[in-house]
């Protein structure tokens, strides 16, 4: 029988999507105000891999990745996802953007071995956590490289995203170069 022990801390990750630079800035400010200093912030990447969000978010979307500096308990992910959903609605109500969803926040976490994303949607590859929130392992890290799964979103397969995640691994263990 295995010994039950507390989980290792993880790095909170939030993927921020919008067509508005001010929305990306607002989200970064809100996230760091709640969770502390950013450990790493990516450039605002062009988000062109899907048109899934066009109807609710418009075109010319950007996606920025924010990883917090202070590790958290992974068991807190459902609360983070519920909070980011509140923030999305708050931003939409406080601005005059024509889109119904001018901001999308997708939290998850990063470990040395994997990248996990939270979701409100169930699917065969997702595990229920609590409070209506599911999680999926989106990428795994082995043999000094990120590996996608059949369900991995196309943007998370990108080499520039994965290079950013590799750099973020150093925040967990400074000697984790690759």
ABEGO torsion letter per residue (X at the ends): XBBBBBBBBBBBBBBBBBABAAAAAAAAAAAAAAAEBBABBBBBBBBAABAAAAAAAEBGBBBBBBBBABBBBAAAAAAAAAAAAAAAAAAAAABABABABABBBBBBBBBAABBBBBBABBBAABBBABGGBBBBBABBBBGGBBBBBAABBAAAABAAAAAAAAAAAAAABAABAX
